[in-house]
Amino acid sequence: MTGEVLALEDARLAFGSLQALDGISFALRPGEMLGLLGPDGAGKTTALRALLGLVPLDSGRAALLGEDPRAAGAAHRTAVGYLSQRFTLYGDLTVDENLAFFARLFRVRDFRPARERLLELTRLGPFRRLRADRLSGGMQKKLALACTLVHAPRVLLLDEPTTGVDPVTRREFWLLLSGLLAQGLSVLLTTPYLDEAERCGRVALMRAGRVLACDSPAALRGTFRHRLREVVCAPARVARDLLGREPRVAEVQLFGDRLHVVTRDPADGLEDLLARLPGVAVSAVRDVAPTLEDVFIRRIGEEASA
């Protein structure tokens, strides 16, 4: 784990009969943004909690800035910023007062310059006298990020930071993260959103407490070594069900009004099969490059058949 900001190594943790972490390993490099991508229940939040020392592992190893997070001292912990999924600030305090509270909690001396900088960075200056429970969901997220940054941490752990916010706020949030990365911070975040995972330097695909793959988005897409067809048709759900029963089709997934289809034979053009689907009108068929979602679904299928 030398030279790594944080890492889990063969980490295992069970809550009763539920195996929350099932031997996962990954590491965050200095100055990197690593995204943990997966559905609810994949183990993403549990992984963050283990790295923060909030839950003990049954076996394996966790390291945060070179130390066991459960044994780390106060000085070590102040080098870390954590943003949870839920709104955990004080609703009856103003924006200014929340920032002041967290600055004092982390013993930040003369925090006012930092507060002004963070208010400008998050565009919360005009709302500084407003109570936190009066803010919109997006502004609450930005305030939580500002409170996370007030003590100038070296590494950020963000748990689904944009869940439940509007598209404009999501864009602003990612602009903030890009600026923080440019300043040298290391960021580990969890997300259920594929478009957000594409912005990360590397992505760990997680499912059922396991890491299926971990690499850059481009490298992960490069592992998809099958011919992928996009079929635009109506009704798409009917076509998906019919194609899913065809022996020639290895995989079919619904993407809105179109399908992504993988055939068992890469030379299979599908034209004859598509032409005789009852009650389905096909308007276009073309080869397309795989998305992260295609890669993820394929990895899940390979794991299930192993």
JOPE-V809302 format. One record per residue. N is the residue number from 1. RES is the residue in one small letter. PSI is psi as a letter, one per 40 degrees, with the letter a starting at -180 (none if undefined). BURIAL is + if it has 16 or more other ideal C-beta (glycine too) atoms within 10 Angstrom, else -. Layout:
N,RES,PSI,BURIAL
N,RES,PSI,BURIAL
This chain:
1,m,e,-
2,t,h,-
3,g,e,-
4,e,i,+
5,v,d,+
6,l,i,+
7,a,i,+
8,l,h,+
9,e,h,-
10,d,f,-
11,a,h,+
12,r,h,+
13,l,h,+
14,a,i,-
15,f,g,-
16,g,b,-
17,s,e,-
18,l,h,-
19,q,g,+
20,a,d,+
21,l,h,+
22,d,g,+
23,g,f,-
24,i,i,+
25,s,h,-
26,f,i,+
27,a,i,+
28,l,h,+
29,r,i,-
30,p,h,-
31,g,e,-
32,e,i,+
33,m,h,+
34,l,h,+
35,g,h,+
36,l,h,+
37,l,h,+
38,g,i,+
39,p,i,-
40,d,h,-
41,g,e,-
42,a,e,+
43,g,e,+
44,k,d,+
45,t,d,+
46,t,d,+
47,a,d,+
48,l,d,+
49,r,d,+
50,a,d,+
51,l,d,+
52,l,e,+
53,g,e,+
54,l,d,-
55,v,h,+
56,p,i,-
57,l,i,+
58,d,d,-
59,s,i,-
60,g,a,+
61,r,i,-
62,a,i,+
63,a,h,+
64,l,h,+
65,l,f,+
66,g,e,-
67,e,i,-
68,d,h,-
69,p,d,+
70,r,e,-
71,a,e,-
72,a,i,+
73,g,i,-
74,a,d,-
75,a,d,-
76,h,d,+
77,r,d,+
78,t,e,+
79,a,e,-
80,v,h,+
81,g,h,+
82,y,h,+
83,l,h,+
84,s,i,+
85,q,d,-
86,r,i,-
87,f,h,-
88,t,e,-
89,l,i,+
90,y,h,-
91,g,d,-
92,d,e,-
93,l,i,-
94,t,i,+
95,v,d,+
96,d,d,+
97,e,d,+
98,n,d,+
99,l,d,+
100,a,d,+
101,f,d,-
102,f,d,+
103,a,d,+
104,r,d,-
105,l,d,-
106,f,e,+
107,r,f,-
108,v,h,+
109,r,i,-
110,d,g,-
111,f,e,+
112,r,d,-
113,p,d,-
114,a,d,+
115,r,d,+
116,e,d,-
117,r,d,-
118,l,d,+
119,l,d,+
120,e,d,-
121,l,d,+
122,t,e,+
123,r,f,-
124,l,e,+
125,g,d,-
126,p,e,-
127,f,e,+
128,r,d,+
129,r,e,-
130,l,h,-
131,r,i,-
132,a,d,+
133,d,e,-
134,r,e,-
135,l,i,+
136,s,i,-
137,g,d,-
138,g,d,+
139,m,d,+
140,q,d,+
141,k,d,+
142,k,d,+
143,l,d,+
144,a,d,+
145,l,d,+
146,a,d,+
147,c,d,+
148,t,d,+
149,l,e,+
150,v,d,+
151,h,e,+
152,a,g,-
153,p,i,+
154,r,d,-
155,v,h,+
156,l,h,+
157,l,h,+
158,l,h,+
159,d,h,+
160,e,g,+
161,p,e,+
162,t,e,+
163,t,h,-
164,g,e,-
165,v,i,+
166,d,i,-
167,p,d,-
168,v,d,-
169,t,d,+
170,r,d,+
171,r,d,-
172,e,d,+
173,f,d,+
174,w,d,-
175,l,d,-
176,l,d,+
177,l,d,+
178,s,d,-
179,g,d,-
180,l,d,+
181,l,d,+
182,a,d,-
183,q,e,-
184,g,e,-
185,l,i,+
186,s,h,+
187,v,h,+
188,l,h,+
189,l,i,+
190,t,i,+
191,t,i,+
192,p,e,+
193,y,h,-
194,l,d,+
195,d,d,-
196,e,d,+
197,a,d,+
198,e,d,-
199,r,e,+
200,c,i,+
201,g,d,-
202,r,i,+
203,v,h,+
204,a,h,+
205,l,h,+
206,m,i,+
207,r,h,+
208,a,f,+
209,g,e,+
210,r,i,+
211,v,h,+
212,l,d,+
213,a,i,-
214,c,h,+
215,d,a,-
216,s,i,-
217,p,d,+
218,a,d,-
219,a,d,-
220,l,d,+
221,r,d,+
222,g,e,-
223,t,e,-
224,f,g,+
225,r,f,-
226,h,i,-
227,r,h,+
228,l,h,+
229,r,h,+
230,e,h,-
231,v,h,+
232,v,h,+
233,c,i,+
234,a,h,-
235,p,h,-
236,a,d,+
237,r,d,-
238,v,d,-
239,a,d,+
240,r,d,+
241,d,d,-
242,l,d,+
243,l,d,+
244,g,e,-
245,r,e,-
246,e,h,-
247,p,d,-
248,r,e,-
249,v,h,+
250,a,d,-
251,e,i,+
252,v,h,+
253,q,i,+
254,l,h,-
255,f,g,+
256,g,b,-
257,d,e,-
258,r,i,+
259,l,i,+
260,h,h,+
261,v,h,+
262,v,h,+
263,t,i,+
264,r,d,-
265,d,h,-
266,p,d,-
267,a,e,-
268,d,h,+
269,g,e,-
270,l,e,+
271,e,d,-
272,d,d,-
273,l,d,+
274,l,d,+
275,a,d,-
276,r,e,-
277,l,h,+
278,p,h,-
279,g,e,-
280,v,h,+
281,a,h,-
282,v,h,+
283,s,e,-
284,a,i,-
285,v,h,+
286,r,i,-
287,d,h,-
288,v,i,-
289,a,i,-
290,p,i,+
291,t,i,+
292,l,d,+
293,e,d,-
294,d,d,+
295,v,d,+
296,f,d,+
297,i,d,+
298,r,d,+
299,r,d,+
300,i,d,-
301,g,d,-
302,e,d,-
303,e,d,-
304,a,d,-
305,s,e,-
306,a,none,-
